[in-house]
């Protein structure tokens, strides 16, 4: 029963789209009607700058950490890591498929990062770093996004058991599904490249 409750609690929290709140507060317009139409940090960064993007990031991380830690430490302490994993999957599903917006939401990168860190602080952070390196090397956000849950698969199965491993596989498939259009655009050269190192060097020179 704790599995269903953890999923449900995570899903409810995930339905809070921080990007939508920030966009409407700043411009009065929906994040779905601006830029790429994605209610996430990258879109808000492109439209409103780094400070607004930081607000979105903090909100998305918090809405995932909250149900994960609540289920793991307060509601279902006996289930521990497994409860956190279910809550994390729920938060990702809520963010990507919010019931109040006809199940059309974001891509869940920040939520996935927070879910993995909630399961294992060390290996979750390592997976996020690997994803970040993937972006820096390839210059493509979809590649880095998919690498995050993929990098967590081995620790999930080896250290936390098959159930957490299967939930991580689910996170990987969800991430693939949300980023498949971008991945398909890479061979055709139509996917935008992100050279963050070049941008940083440019800022230092300026």
Residue, then its C-alpha position, 0 to 999 in steps of 0.5 A: x500500500x505504501x507504494x501507491x501512496x508514495x506514487x500518489x503523493x509524489x504525483x500531486x507534488x509534481x503537478x506544481x509546475x514552478x515554471x508556470x508560476x514564475x512565467x505568469x508572475x513575471x509576464x502574465x503569460x503561460x510558460x506553455x505559450x512562450x519560447x519552446x512551450x516547455x514548462x521547465x528551467x531551460x525555456x525560462x532561462x532562454x526567455x527570462x534569464x538566469x535568475x528566473x531559471x534558478x527560481x524554477x530549478x529550486x522549485x522543481x527540486x523542492x517539489x521532488x525532494x519533499x515527497x521523497x523525504x516525507x515518504x522515506x523518513x516520516x510516512x513509511x520509514x520501514x520502506x525507506x529507499x523504496x518509498x523514496x523511489x516511488x515518490x520520485x517516480x510519482x513526482x516525475x510523472x506529475x511534472x511531465x503529465x500534470x492532470x490539470x493541463x491535460x497531461x501535457x507538462x515538462x521533461x522532468x530533468x530536475x525532478x529526475x535529478x532530485x529523485x536519484x539524489x533522494x535515493x542515494x545522495x552520493x550516486x545520485x550526485x554522480x549521475x547528475x555530474x555524468x549527465x552534465x559532462x555529457x552535455x559539455x562534451x556533446x553540446x546537446x541537452x537531450x544526451x545529458x538528460x538521458x545519461x542521468x538515469x542511465x548512469x544510475x542504473x548499475x548502482x540502483x540494481x547492485x546496491x538497492x535491489x531489483x525494485x529500485x532498479x526497475x523504478x530507475x529503468x522507468x525513469x530512464x524510459x520516461x526521460x527517453x520518451x520526453x527527449x526522443x524528438x531532440x535525440x532524433x534531431x541531432x543526426x539531422x543537425x536541427x537540434x540546438x547546440x549548447x556550448x556552455x564552456x564557450x559562454x563562460x569563457x566569453x563572460x570572463x573575457x567581458 
